[in-house]
Amino acid sequence: MSFEWLDCTPGRKNGSQLRANVAATELADRAGTLFRLGFSQSAATARLVARIAWEFDPSSRHGGPHRRPAALSDAAIAKIVAEAYARKPHGW
């Protein structure tokens, strides 16, 4: 008997880059929310850096999907927040 849902779809070659792009977009959205809530840029950066550090803790010693990508480094997050704050996002 064959079960279609039992077959695994192979991962994409650019899957890690796609996940990093989604995470960066989410961080930009969160930075806009923190701006609207009145957080300073440095406080928002610290909060989002801590969130990403928590999400990838503990980092994988063997690589793979749990390793924190370079696109989500502390400097990259600071740049995402700075760009979001430069836009001065307003309400919905």
GIBELPE-V246994 format. One record per residue. N is the residue number from 1. D_CENTER is the distance of its C-alpha to the mean C-alpha in Angstrom with 2 decimals. Layout:
# GIBELPE-V246994
((N:D_CENTER) (N:D_CENTER))
This chain:
# GIBELPE-V246994
((1:40.81) (2:37.55) (3:34.36) (4:31.92) (5:29.01) (6:29.72) (7:28.93) (8:25.47) (9:23.91) (10:23.04) (11:19.46) (12:18.73) (13:19.11) (14:16.01) (15:13.95) (16:11.55) (17:11.11) (18:10.74) (19:7.98) (20:6.09) (21:7.40) (22:6.51) (23:2.72) (24:4.39) (25:6.97) (26:5.92) (27:5.39) (28:8.63) (29:10.18) (30:9.82) (31:11.21) (32:13.96) (33:14.77) (34:15.12) (35:17.28) (36:19.42) (37:19.84) (38:21.27) (39:18.90) (40:19.59) (41:17.14) (42:17.42) (43:16.99) (44:13.83) (45:12.41) (46:13.77) (47:12.45) (48:8.73) (49:9.44) (50:11.32) (51:8.88) (52:6.55) (53:10.10) (54:11.36) (55:9.07) (56:10.17) (57:13.62) (58:16.00) (59:14.83) (60:16.89) (61:20.10) (62:20.73) (63:17.64) (64:16.51) (65:13.41) (66:12.53) (67:12.44) (68:9.54) (69:9.25) (70:10.78) (71:8.41) (72:6.17) (73:9.59) (74:10.98) (75:12.73) (76:10.01) (77:8.27) (78:11.93) (79:12.55) (80:10.00) (81:11.62) (82:14.98) (83:14.83) (84:14.02) (85:16.83) (86:19.10) (87:19.08) (88:20.22) (89:18.81) (90:21.51) (91:21.99) (92:21.32))
